[in-house]
Amino acid sequence: MEKVMDEQNEVPVRRKRKFGRKALRFTLFLLFFIVCLAGGLVFGYVYVGKQPLEEAFQPETWVHVFDLVFAP
């Protein structure tokens, strides 16, 4: 870690590495969000809707659900 001397007090000042931690936190949050969203969709479709698991991963299924929900 690089230390920079403060001109007024002659005390070493440490630079903080905030970008790496923020990027890691954001990436983990996004990953956790996607996993929870997919798990919730599958849980709702398979256990609540009583449909087969292999249909839960087909895009046509979700297009049909979207059309049902947002139909005029």
PyMOL Python script that loads the backbone (N, CA, C, O; Angstrom):
from pymol import cmd

cmd.read_pdbstr("""\
ATOM      1  N   MET A   1       0.848  -1.171   0.000  1.00  0.00           N
ATOM      2  CA  MET A   1       0.000   0.000   0.000  1.00  0.00           C
ATOM      3  C   MET A   1       0.890   1.229   0.000  1.00  0.00           C
ATOM      4  O   MET A   1       1.852   1.321   0.762  1.00  0.00           O
ATOM      5  N   GLU A   2       0.563   2.143  -0.842  1.00  0.00           N
ATOM      6  CA  GLU A   2       1.356   3.355  -0.987  1.00  0.00           C
ATOM      7  C   GLU A   2       0.958   4.368   0.082  1.00  0.00           C
ATOM      8  O   GLU A   2      -0.227   4.580   0.340  1.00  0.00           O
ATOM      9  N   LYS A   3       1.951   4.985   0.695  1.00  0.00           N
ATOM     10  CA  LYS A   3       1.686   5.997   1.713  1.00  0.00           C
ATOM     11  C   LYS A   3       2.106   7.364   1.185  1.00  0.00           C
ATOM     12  O   LYS A   3       3.150   7.502   0.548  1.00  0.00           O
ATOM     13  N   VAL A   4       1.295   8.351   1.450  1.00  0.00           N
ATOM     14  CA  VAL A   4       1.576   9.719   1.027  1.00  0.00           C
ATOM     15  C   VAL A   4       1.725  10.554   2.282  1.00  0.00           C
ATOM     16  O   VAL A   4       0.934  10.432   3.217  1.00  0.00           O
ATOM     17  N   MET A   5       2.721  11.388   2.301  1.00  0.00           N
ATOM     18  CA  MET A   5       2.964  12.226   3.478  1.00  0.00           C
ATOM     19  C   MET A   5       2.064  13.457   3.414  1.00  0.00           C
ATOM     20  O   MET A   5       1.987  14.132   2.388  1.00  0.00           O
ATOM     21  N   ASP A   6       1.400  13.731   4.504  1.00  0.00           N
ATOM     22  CA  ASP A   6       0.583  14.934   4.621  1.00  0.00           C
ATOM     23  C   ASP A   6       1.534  16.105   4.839  1.00  0.00           C
ATOM     24  O   ASP A   6       2.411  16.037   5.700  1.00  0.00           O
ATOM     25  N   GLU A   7       1.368  17.181   4.068  1.00  0.00           N
ATOM     26  CA  GLU A   7       2.305  18.301   4.132  1.00  0.00           C
ATOM     27  C   GLU A   7       2.220  19.072   5.442  1.00  0.00           C
ATOM     28  O   GLU A   7       3.232  19.600   5.902  1.00  0.00           O
ATOM     29  N   GLN A   8       1.062  19.152   6.048  1.00  0.00           N
ATOM     30  CA  GLN A   8       0.912  19.948   7.256  1.00  0.00           C
ATOM     31  C   GLN A   8       1.444  19.229   8.490  1.00  0.00           C
ATOM     32  O   GLN A   8       2.155  19.835   9.292  1.00  0.00           O
ATOM     33  N   ASN A   9       1.119  17.965   8.657  1.00  0.00           N
ATOM     34  CA  ASN A   9       1.451  17.262   9.887  1.00  0.00           C
ATOM     35  C   ASN A   9       2.616  16.285   9.749  1.00  0.00           C
ATOM     36  O   ASN A   9       3.092  15.746  10.749  1.00  0.00           O
ATOM     37  N   GLU A  10       3.072  16.055   8.543  1.00  0.00           N
ATOM     38  CA  GLU A  10       4.143  15.101   8.294  1.00  0.00           C
ATOM     39  C   GLU A  10       3.785  13.709   8.817  1.00  0.00           C
ATOM     40  O   GLU A  10       4.642  12.991   9.331  1.00  0.00           O
ATOM     41  N   VAL A  11       2.509  13.337   8.680  1.00  0.00           N
ATOM     42  CA  VAL A  11       2.038  12.029   9.109  1.00  0.00           C
ATOM     43  C   VAL A  11       1.626  11.261   7.860  1.00  0.00           C
ATOM     44  O   VAL A  11       0.960  11.821   6.989  1.00  0.00           O
ATOM     45  N   PRO A  12       2.008   9.989   7.754  1.00  0.00           N
ATOM     46  CA  PRO A  12       1.615   9.228   6.567  1.00  0.00           C
ATOM     47  C   PRO A  12       0.089   9.082   6.483  1.00  0.00           C
ATOM     48  O   PRO A  12      -0.577   8.793   7.477  1.00  0.00           O
ATOM     49  N   VAL A  13      -0.439   9.284   5.293  1.00  0.00           N
ATOM     50  CA  VAL A  13      -1.867   9.153   5.050  1.00  0.00           C
ATOM     51  C   VAL A  13      -2.063   7.970   4.111  1.00  0.00           C
ATOM     52  O   VAL A  13      -1.416   7.882   3.068  1.00  0.00           O
ATOM     53  N   ARG A  14      -2.960   7.060   4.488  1.00  0.00           N
ATOM     54  CA  ARG A  14      -3.217   5.888   3.655  1.00  0.00           C
ATOM     55  C   ARG A  14      -4.328   6.200   2.662  1.00  0.00           C
ATOM     56  O   ARG A  14      -5.333   6.826   3.001  1.00  0.00           O
ATOM     57  N   ARG A  15      -4.125   5.753   1.436  1.00  0.00           N
ATOM     58  CA  ARG A  15      -5.161   5.902   0.417  1.00  0.00           C
ATOM     59  C   ARG A  15      -6.100   4.709   0.525  1.00  0.00           C
ATOM     60  O   ARG A  15      -5.669   3.567   0.686  1.00  0.00           O
ATOM     61  N   LYS A  16      -7.377   4.998   0.433  1.00  0.00           N
ATOM     62  CA  LYS A  16      -8.365   3.936   0.556  1.00  0.00           C
ATOM     63  C   LYS A  16      -8.667   3.353  -0.813  1.00  0.00           C
ATOM     64  O   LYS A  16      -8.711   4.065  -1.817  1.00  0.00           O
ATOM     65  N   ARG A  17      -8.873   2.053  -0.833  1.00  0.00           N
ATOM     66  CA  ARG A  17      -9.226   1.357  -2.073  1.00  0.00           C
ATOM     67  C   ARG A  17     -10.723   1.095  -2.064  1.00  0.00           C
ATOM     68  O   ARG A  17     -11.163  -0.008  -1.742  1.00  0.00           O
ATOM     69  N   LYS A  18     -11.491   2.090  -2.410  1.00  0.00           N
ATOM     70  CA  LYS A  18     -12.933   1.978  -2.353  1.00  0.00           C
ATOM     71  C   LYS A  18     -13.526   1.390  -3.628  1.00  0.00           C
ATOM     72  O   LYS A  18     -14.554   0.715  -3.578  1.00  0.00           O
ATOM     73  N   PHE A  19     -12.894   1.637  -4.759  1.00  0.00           N
ATOM     74  CA  PHE A  19     -13.473   1.190  -6.023  1.00  0.00           C
ATOM     75  C   PHE A  19     -13.579  -0.328  -6.095  1.00  0.00           C
ATOM     76  O   PHE A  19     -14.599  -0.852  -6.541  1.00  0.00           O
ATOM     77  N   GLY A  20     -12.563  -1.026  -5.671  1.00  0.00           N
ATOM     78  CA  GLY A  20     -12.568  -2.489  -5.718  1.00  0.00           C
ATOM     79  C   GLY A  20     -13.651  -3.083  -4.844  1.00  0.00           C
ATOM     80  O   GLY A  20     -14.337  -4.023  -5.244  1.00  0.00           O
ATOM     81  N   ARG A  21     -13.803  -2.540  -3.661  1.00  0.00           N
ATOM     82  CA  ARG A  21     -14.832  -3.038  -2.749  1.00  0.00           C
ATOM     83  C   ARG A  21     -16.226  -2.728  -3.263  1.00  0.00           C
ATOM     84  O   ARG A  21     -17.122  -3.566  -3.163  1.00  0.00           O
ATOM     85  N   LYS A  22     -16.420  -1.539  -3.812  1.00  0.00           N
ATOM     86  CA  LYS A  22     -17.726  -1.179  -4.346  1.00  0.00           C
ATOM     87  C   LYS A  22     -18.068  -2.037  -5.558  1.00  0.00           C
ATOM     88  O   LYS A  22     -19.209  -2.476  -5.704  1.00  0.00           O
ATOM     89  N   ALA A  23     -17.095  -2.276  -6.422  1.00  0.00           N
ATOM     90  CA  ALA A  23     -17.337  -3.104  -7.603  1.00  0.00           C
ATOM     91  C   ALA A  23     -17.659  -4.540  -7.197  1.00  0.00           C
ATOM     92  O   ALA A  23     -18.557  -5.159  -7.769  1.00  0.00           O
ATOM     93  N   LEU A  24     -16.939  -5.068  -6.224  1.00  0.00           N
ATOM     94  CA  LEU A  24     -17.205  -6.423  -5.742  1.00  0.00           C
ATOM     95  C   LEU A  24     -18.583  -6.501  -5.091  1.00  0.00           C
ATOM     96  O   LEU A  24     -19.326  -7.455  -5.323  1.00  0.00           O
ATOM     97  N   ARG A  25     -18.925  -5.511  -4.283  1.00  0.00           N
ATOM     98  CA  ARG A  25     -20.229  -5.489  -3.623  1.00  0.00           C
ATOM     99  C   ARG A  25     -21.356  -5.408  -4.652  1.00  0.00           C
ATOM    100  O   ARG A  25     -22.360  -6.109  -4.526  1.00  0.00           O
ATOM    101  N   PHE A  26     -21.199  -4.565  -5.661  1.00  0.00           N
ATOM    102  CA  PHE A  26     -22.208  -4.433  -6.702  1.00  0.00           C
ATOM    103  C   PHE A  26     -22.354  -5.731  -7.497  1.00  0.00           C
ATOM    104  O   PHE A  26     -23.471  -6.156  -7.790  1.00  0.00           O
ATOM    105  N   THR A  27     -21.240  -6.357  -7.843  1.00  0.00           N
ATOM    106  CA  THR A  27     -21.266  -7.610  -8.591  1.00  0.00           C
ATOM    107  C   THR A  27     -21.942  -8.715  -7.793  1.00  0.00           C
ATOM    108  O   THR A  27     -22.760  -9.461  -8.332  1.00  0.00           O
ATOM    109  N   LEU A  28     -21.607  -8.823  -6.520  1.00  0.00           N
ATOM    110  CA  LEU A  28     -22.234  -9.841  -5.681  1.00  0.00           C
ATOM    111  C   LEU A  28     -23.720  -9.568  -5.495  1.00  0.00           C
ATOM    112  O   LEU A  28     -24.525 -10.499  -5.492  1.00  0.00           O
ATOM    113  N   PHE A  29     -24.090  -8.304  -5.340  1.00  0.00           N
ATOM    114  CA  PHE A  29     -25.501  -7.952  -5.224  1.00  0.00           C
ATOM    115  C   PHE A  29     -26.255  -8.331  -6.485  1.00  0.00           C
ATOM    116  O   PHE A  29     -27.342  -8.904  -6.409  1.00  0.00           O
ATOM    117  N   LEU A  30     -25.693  -8.019  -7.644  1.00  0.00           N
ATOM    118  CA  LEU A  30     -26.333  -8.342  -8.914  1.00  0.00           C
ATOM    119  C   LEU A  30     -26.476  -9.847  -9.086  1.00  0.00           C
ATOM    120  O   LEU A  30     -27.526 -10.323  -9.518  1.00  0.00           O
ATOM    121  N   LEU A  31     -25.440 -10.597  -8.754  1.00  0.00           N
ATOM    122  CA  LEU A  31     -25.488 -12.052  -8.848  1.00  0.00           C
ATOM    123  C   LEU A  31     -26.544 -12.627  -7.909  1.00  0.00           C
ATOM    124  O   LEU A  31     -27.318 -13.500  -8.302  1.00  0.00           O
ATOM    125  N   PHE A  32     -26.576 -12.136  -6.659  1.00  0.00           N
ATOM    126  CA  PHE A  32     -27.550 -12.599  -5.684  1.00  0.00           C
ATOM    127  C   PHE A  32     -28.969 -12.257  -6.142  1.00  0.00           C
ATOM    128  O   PHE A  32     -29.882 -13.067  -5.981  1.00  0.00           O
ATOM    129  N   PHE A  33     -29.160 -11.073  -6.708  1.00  0.00           N
ATOM    130  CA  PHE A  33     -30.464 -10.657  -7.208  1.00  0.00           C
ATOM    131  C   PHE A  33     -30.936 -11.576  -8.329  1.00  0.00           C
ATOM    132  O   PHE A  33     -32.097 -11.984  -8.339  1.00  0.00           O
ATOM    133  N   ILE A  34     -30.063 -11.905  -9.265  1.00  0.00           N
ATOM    134  CA  ILE A  34     -30.423 -12.762 -10.394  1.00  0.00           C
ATOM    135  C   ILE A  34     -30.759 -14.173  -9.921  1.00  0.00           C
ATOM    136  O   ILE A  34     -31.720 -14.780 -10.395  1.00  0.00           O
ATOM    137  N   VAL A  35     -29.964 -14.694  -8.985  1.00  0.00           N
ATOM    138  CA  VAL A  35     -30.226 -16.034  -8.448  1.00  0.00           C
ATOM    139  C   VAL A  35     -31.566 -16.065  -7.718  1.00  0.00           C
ATOM    140  O   VAL A  35     -32.336 -17.013  -7.875  1.00  0.00           O
ATOM    141  N   CYS A  36     -31.848 -15.039  -6.924  1.00  0.00           N
ATOM    142  CA  CYS A  36     -33.128 -14.989  -6.201  1.00  0.00           C
ATOM    143  C   CYS A  36     -34.304 -14.828  -7.157  1.00  0.00           C
ATOM    144  O   CYS A  36     -35.346 -15.453  -6.962  1.00  0.00           O
ATOM    145  N   LEU A  37     -34.154 -14.016  -8.167  1.00  0.00           N
ATOM    146  CA  LEU A  37     -35.219 -13.832  -9.144  1.00  0.00           C
ATOM    147  C   LEU A  37     -35.504 -15.134  -9.889  1.00  0.00           C
ATOM    148  O   LEU A  37     -36.663 -15.524 -10.028  1.00  0.00           O
ATOM    149  N   ALA A  38     -34.469 -15.803 -10.363  1.00  0.00           N
ATOM    150  CA  ALA A  38     -34.658 -17.065 -11.075  1.00  0.00           C
ATOM    151  C   ALA A  38     -35.246 -18.124 -10.148  1.00  0.00           C
ATOM    152  O   ALA A  38     -36.128 -18.880 -10.556  1.00  0.00           O
ATOM    153  N   GLY A  39     -34.773 -18.186  -8.919  1.00  0.00           N
ATOM    154  CA  GLY A  39     -35.313 -19.157  -7.964  1.00  0.00           C
ATOM    155  C   GLY A  39     -36.772 -18.899  -7.659  1.00  0.00           C
ATOM    156  O   GLY A  39     -37.563 -19.837  -7.568  1.00  0.00           O
ATOM    157  N   GLY A  40     -37.135 -17.650  -7.502  1.00  0.00           N
ATOM    158  CA  GLY A  40     -38.527 -17.316  -7.240  1.00  0.00           C
ATOM    159  C   GLY A  40     -39.427 -17.629  -8.421  1.00  0.00           C
ATOM    160  O   GLY A  40     -40.539 -18.125  -8.239  1.00  0.00           O
ATOM    161  N   LEU A  41     -38.963 -17.348  -9.618  1.00  0.00           N
ATOM    162  CA  LEU A  41     -39.756 -17.659 -10.809  1.00  0.00           C
ATOM    163  C   LEU A  41     -39.964 -19.161 -10.957  1.00  0.00           C
ATOM    164  O   LEU A  41     -41.069 -19.613 -11.257  1.00  0.00           O
ATOM    165  N   VAL A  42     -38.905 -19.928 -10.748  1.00  0.00           N
ATOM    166  CA  VAL A  42     -39.009 -21.379 -10.859  1.00  0.00           C
ATOM    167  C   VAL A  42     -39.893 -21.932  -9.746  1.00  0.00           C
ATOM    168  O   VAL A  42     -40.729 -22.799 -10.000  1.00  0.00           O
ATOM    169  N   PHE A  43     -39.723 -21.446  -8.521  1.00  0.00           N
ATOM    170  CA  PHE A  43     -40.549 -21.900  -7.408  1.00  0.00           C
ATOM    171  C   PHE A  43     -42.026 -21.627  -7.685  1.00  0.00           C
ATOM    172  O   PHE A  43     -42.873 -22.499  -7.487  1.00  0.00           O
ATOM    173  N   GLY A  44     -42.323 -20.434  -8.137  1.00  0.00           N
ATOM    174  CA  GLY A  44     -43.703 -20.089  -8.426  1.00  0.00           C
ATOM    175  C   GLY A  44     -44.282 -20.884  -9.577  1.00  0.00           C
ATOM    176  O   GLY A  44     -45.452 -21.266  -9.537  1.00  0.00           O
ATOM    177  N   TYR A  45     -43.498 -21.135 -10.585  1.00  0.00           N
ATOM    178  CA  TYR A  45     -44.001 -21.847 -11.756  1.00  0.00           C
ATOM    179  C   TYR A  45     -44.147 -23.338 -11.485  1.00  0.00           C
ATOM    180  O   TYR A  45     -45.122 -23.954 -11.916  1.00  0.00           O
ATOM    181  N   VAL A  46     -43.183 -23.925 -10.774  1.00  0.00           N
ATOM    182  CA  VAL A  46     -43.181 -25.375 -10.573  1.00  0.00           C
ATOM    183  C   VAL A  46     -44.041 -25.785  -9.378  1.00  0.00           C
ATOM    184  O   VAL A  46     -44.887 -26.670  -9.504  1.00  0.00           O
ATOM    185  N   TYR A  47     -43.837 -25.157  -8.228  1.00  0.00           N
ATOM    186  CA  TYR A  47     -44.535 -25.607  -7.024  1.00  0.00           C
ATOM    187  C   TYR A  47     -45.920 -24.980  -6.867  1.00  0.00           C
ATOM    188  O   TYR A  47     -46.862 -25.662  -6.463  1.00  0.00           O
ATOM    189  N   VAL A  48     -46.052 -23.730  -7.171  1.00  0.00           N
ATOM    190  CA  VAL A  48     -47.349 -23.077  -7.041  1.00  0.00           C
ATOM    191  C   VAL A  48     -48.205 -23.370  -8.262  1.00  0.00           C
ATOM    192  O   VAL A  48     -49.396 -23.653  -8.131  1.00  0.00           O
ATOM    193  N   GLY A  49     -47.611 -23.305  -9.449  1.00  0.00           N
ATOM    194  CA  GLY A  49     -48.356 -23.514 -10.679  1.00  0.00           C
ATOM    195  C   GLY A  49     -48.503 -24.959 -11.096  1.00  0.00           C
ATOM    196  O   GLY A  49     -49.254 -25.254 -12.026  1.00  0.00           O
ATOM    197  N   LYS A  50     -47.810 -25.869 -10.437  1.00  0.00           N
ATOM    198  CA  LYS A  50     -47.891 -27.312 -10.729  1.00  0.00           C
ATOM    199  C   LYS A  50     -47.550 -27.629 -12.182  1.00  0.00           C
ATOM    200  O   LYS A  50     -48.227 -28.437 -12.819  1.00  0.00           O
ATOM    201  N   GLN A  51     -46.502 -26.994 -12.706  1.00  0.00           N
ATOM    202  CA  GLN A  51     -46.064 -27.227 -14.072  1.00  0.00           C
ATOM    203  C   GLN A  51     -44.704 -27.931 -14.037  1.00  0.00           C
ATOM    204  O   GLN A  51     -44.003 -27.861 -13.028  1.00  0.00           O
ATOM    205  N   PRO A  52     -44.323 -28.610 -15.128  1.00  0.00           N
ATOM    206  CA  PRO A  52     -43.031 -29.299 -15.143  1.00  0.00           C
ATOM    207  C   PRO A  52     -41.843 -28.325 -15.112  1.00  0.00           C
ATOM    208  O   PRO A  52     -41.928 -27.208 -15.623  1.00  0.00           O
ATOM    209  N   LEU A  53     -40.756 -28.764 -14.511  1.00  0.00           N
ATOM    210  CA  LEU A  53     -39.566 -27.927 -14.330  1.00  0.00           C
ATOM    211  C   LEU A  53     -38.940 -27.514 -15.658  1.00  0.00           C
ATOM    212  O   LEU A  53     -38.484 -26.379 -15.794  1.00  0.00           O
ATOM    213  N   GLU A  54     -38.908 -28.418 -16.641  1.00  0.00           N
ATOM    214  CA  GLU A  54     -38.245 -28.092 -17.908  1.00  0.00           C
ATOM    215  C   GLU A  54     -38.949 -26.956 -18.657  1.00  0.00           C
ATOM    216  O   GLU A  54     -38.319 -26.262 -19.455  1.00  0.00           O
ATOM    217  N   GLU A  55     -40.242 -26.760 -18.410  1.00  0.00           N
ATOM    218  CA  GLU A  55     -40.945 -25.646 -19.044  1.00  0.00           C
ATOM    219  C   GLU A  55     -40.567 -24.307 -18.427  1.00  0.00           C
ATOM    220  O   GLU A  55     -40.710 -23.268 -19.072  1.00  0.00           O
ATOM    221  N   ALA A  56     -40.093 -24.318 -17.204  1.00  0.00           N
ATOM    222  CA  ALA A  56     -39.758 -23.076 -16.516  1.00  0.00           C
ATOM    223  C   ALA A  56     -38.545 -22.384 -17.143  1.00  0.00           C
ATOM    224  O   ALA A  56     -38.352 -21.185 -16.943  1.00  0.00           O
ATOM    225  N   PHE A  57     -37.740 -23.109 -17.884  1.00  0.00           N
ATOM    226  CA  PHE A  57     -36.533 -22.533 -18.471  1.00  0.00           C
ATOM    227  C   PHE A  57     -36.685 -22.208 -19.954  1.00  0.00           C
ATOM    228  O   PHE A  57     -35.707 -21.841 -20.605  1.00  0.00           O
ATOM    229  N   GLN A  58     -37.874 -22.334 -20.489  1.00  0.00           N
ATOM    230  CA  GLN A  58     -38.113 -22.017 -21.892  1.00  0.00           C
ATOM    231  C   GLN A  58     -38.587 -20.574 -22.016  1.00  0.00           C
ATOM    232  O   GLN A  58     -39.507 -20.165 -21.308  1.00  0.00           O
ATOM    233  N   PRO A  59     -37.978 -19.803 -22.899  1.00  0.00           N
ATOM    234  CA  PRO A  59     -38.389 -18.396 -23.071  1.00  0.00           C
ATOM    235  C   PRO A  59     -39.845 -18.243 -23.518  1.00  0.00           C
ATOM    236  O   PRO A  59     -40.498 -17.259 -23.170  1.00  0.00           O
ATOM    237  N   GLU A  60     -40.359 -19.212 -24.289  1.00  0.00           N
ATOM    238  CA  GLU A  60     -41.737 -19.133 -24.764  1.00  0.00           C
ATOM    239  C   GLU A  60     -42.727 -19.112 -23.599  1.00  0.00           C
ATOM    240  O   GLU A  60     -43.774 -18.469 -23.675  1.00  0.00           O
ATOM    241  N   THR A  61     -42.390 -19.813 -22.535  1.00  0.00           N
ATOM    242  CA  THR A  61     -43.253 -19.842 -21.359  1.00  0.00           C
ATOM    243  C   THR A  61     -43.395 -18.458 -20.764  1.00  0.00           C
ATOM    244  O   THR A  61     -44.502 -18.037 -20.430  1.00  0.00           O
ATOM    245  N   TRP A  62     -42.287 -17.744 -20.625  1.00  0.00           N
ATOM    246  CA  TRP A  62     -42.312 -16.427 -19.992  1.00  0.00           C
ATOM    247  C   TRP A  62     -42.887 -15.365 -20.912  1.00  0.00           C
ATOM    248  O   TRP A  62     -43.451 -14.376 -20.442  1.00  0.00           O
ATOM    249  N   VAL A  63     -42.749 -15.558 -22.219  1.00  0.00           N
ATOM    250  CA  VAL A  63     -43.416 -14.656 -23.160  1.00  0.00           C
ATOM    251  C   VAL A  63     -44.928 -14.817 -23.029  1.00  0.00           C
ATOM    252  O   VAL A  63     -45.671 -13.836 -23.055  1.00  0.00           O
ATOM    253  N   HIS A  64     -45.372 -16.062 -22.889  1.00  0.00           N
ATOM    254  CA  HIS A  64     -46.802 -16.323 -22.717  1.00  0.00           C
ATOM    255  C   HIS A  64     -47.312 -15.724 -21.400  1.00  0.00           C
ATOM    256  O   HIS A  64     -48.380 -15.113 -21.373  1.00  0.00           O
ATOM    257  N   VAL A  65     -46.565 -15.894 -20.325  1.00  0.00           N
ATOM    258  CA  VAL A  65     -46.959 -15.325 -19.029  1.00  0.00           C
ATOM    259  C   VAL A  65     -47.002 -13.797 -19.132  1.00  0.00           C
ATOM    260  O   VAL A  65     -47.944 -13.173 -18.644  1.00  0.00           O
ATOM    261  N   PHE A  66     -46.005 -13.202 -19.752  1.00  0.00           N
ATOM    262  CA  PHE A  66     -45.979 -11.744 -19.940  1.00  0.00           C
ATOM    263  C   PHE A  66     -47.199 -11.271 -20.731  1.00  0.00           C
ATOM    264  O   PHE A  66     -47.821 -10.266 -20.386  1.00  0.00           O
ATOM    265  N   ASP A  67     -47.532 -12.003 -21.792  1.00  0.00           N
ATOM    266  CA  ASP A  67     -48.699 -11.647 -22.599  1.00  0.00           C
ATOM    267  C   ASP A  67     -49.993 -11.759 -21.797  1.00  0.00           C
ATOM    268  O   ASP A  67     -50.896 -10.939 -21.964  1.00  0.00           O
ATOM    269  N   LEU A  68     -50.090 -12.749 -20.942  1.00  0.00           N
ATOM    270  CA  LEU A  68     -51.282 -12.911 -20.107  1.00  0.00           C
ATOM    271  C   LEU A  68     -51.421 -11.768 -19.096  1.00  0.00           C
ATOM    272  O   LEU A  68     -52.520 -11.268 -18.859  1.00  0.00           O
ATOM    273  N   VAL A  69     -50.303 -11.366 -18.512  1.00  0.00           N
ATOM    274  CA  VAL A  69     -50.351 -10.336 -17.486  1.00  0.00           C
ATOM    275  C   VAL A  69     -50.629  -8.957 -18.088  1.00  0.00           C
ATOM    276  O   VAL A  69     -51.408  -8.186 -17.529  1.00  0.00           O
ATOM    277  N   PHE A  70     -50.011  -8.647 -19.201  1.00  0.00           N
ATOM    278  CA  PHE A  70     -50.113  -7.323 -19.790  1.00  0.00           C
ATOM    279  C   PHE A  70     -51.010  -7.277 -21.023  1.00  0.00           C
ATOM    280  O   PHE A  70     -50.839  -6.405 -21.875  1.00  0.00           O
ATOM    281  N   ALA A  71     -51.949  -8.186 -21.130  1.00  0.00           N
ATOM    282  CA  ALA A  71     -52.878  -8.192 -22.260  1.00  0.00           C
ATOM    283  C   ALA A  71     -53.828  -7.000 -22.167  1.00  0.00           C
ATOM    284  O   ALA A  71     -54.277  -6.647 -21.077  1.00  0.00           O
ATOM    285  N   PRO A  72     -54.135  -6.381 -23.303  1.00  0.00           N
ATOM    286  CA  PRO A  72     -55.047  -5.207 -23.258  1.00  0.00           C
ATOM    287  C   PRO A  72     -56.486  -5.615 -23.032  1.00  0.00           C
ATOM    288  O   PRO A  72     -57.368  -4.759 -22.969  1.00  0.00           O
TER     289      PRO A  72
END
""", "prot")
cmd.dss("prot")
cmd.show_as("cartoon", "prot")
cmd.util.cbc("prot")
cmd.orient("prot")
